[in-house]
């Protein structure tokens, strides 16, 4: 029996062959292991001895618990930062939506305010049942020009009601309210104030609170004194049909044409009733320095 050589006695060629055999044995063992575990493998062909050191690796293409990659460990700090940035983005989007909605709301409010300014609501009319006598009533001035409201023309049982009318609030100033009146035929050019009480008629021509704004459908009722506080309406009896009455607001002017003139008793409050078309009604005491009646002039808006 030949003596088994020790590695030091083997030639280079013999060592190479021995190494190849060991590799083949190890390879067979691995293949056998893969077959037993049910893996699908791709087997490279055996190589010759010269190219054994360049043999192709065995490739495992089947999923297996043994070959699954180990899970990547996530840095807790990075994870927290990602969540924080996501939260910031969500809050930014919510904030942007809130700003847009708020802007839309402000724009709608501004538009409504502009519309309201351009088309102000007509003050709620005061029911005419509260007027028991026509405005501007007063006693004839004495030698010194002194005068006072003529309570004698008011039925005694209605006097408390008339006195309570002095507490009616004056409407807030609005662009469509009358501010001035001109009557060229009798040289009238006077300011118009809201309210026709005793104090208001000291300042000029007073508009009955609750009557229509100039140019609107309805009755614009204006009154002034004839023999005190400027005698603004002294010559209403000289007006004839066709004369002009010009009423100004802060926005524009309205021209009315005189239709007719009548004399009535102080309690004829029906002349102040609303009308279906734009109308101006001028009221003053009559006759001059007597004042036991009222002169009423009706005019219609010029088309």
C-alpha positions, 0 to 999 in steps of 0.5 A: 500500500502506497504511503499517504503523502503529507502536504509538504510532499505534494507537488503544486499540481497535486495540491491544486487537484486536491483543492478542486476535489474539496470544493466539489465535495462542499458544493455537492453538500450544499446542493443536497441541503438545498434539495432537502429544503425545497429551494430552486437553484441554478447549477453552474456546470463543472469546470476543469481544474484550470478554471476551478478557482473561477467557478460560478456561485450558486444562486438561491431564487426562492424566498426563505426565512434563512435567506431573508434580509435582516430588517433595517434599523430606523433611527428613532430620531429620524423617525420623529423628525419625519413625523414632525415635518409631516405634522408641520405640512398638514398644519400649513395646509390647514392654515392656508385653507383657513386663510382662503376661507377667511378671505372669501368671507371678508370679501363677501362682507365688503361687497355687502357693505358696498351694496348697502352703501349704494342702495341703503334701505329706506327707513321703516315708515312711521304709521300715519295713524300717529300723525293727528295734525299736519306739521308746522302748526303754530300761533301767529307771531306777536309784535316781537315775533314770538310764537309757539306750537298751536296745541289748540288745534289738537284734540285734547284727548290726542294731545299726549300722543302728539307730544310723544311724537317729539321722541321719535328718533331721527334716522341716521344720515344716508346718501338718499336722504333729502338735504336741500330744496329749490323752488325757482318760481318763488325763490326758495333755496333751503336746507332739508333736515330729517324730522318736522318737529318744532326744533327741526323746523327752526333749521329749515325745511323738515321731512316727515320721518317715515316718508319716502326718500326723494326719487323713490315710489311714495310720498316725500312730505316736506314742511316749513313755516310761512311767517317765522324762522325764515318764512321759507314757504310763505309764497306756496300759494303762488305756485301753479301747475308746471312749476318745478320743485328740485330736491337734492340728495348727497348723490343727485337731484330730482325734479318734480312738477307741481300738479295741484294746490289745496287748502285743508284743515290741520287734521287732514293728515290723509294728504301725507298718505303714501303714494304709488308713484314718486311724489313730493308734498309741501305743507305750510300754515295758511293764511299768512299771520293767521295760520288756522289752515294748511296749504298743501302743494302736490308735485310729481316726479318729472319723467 
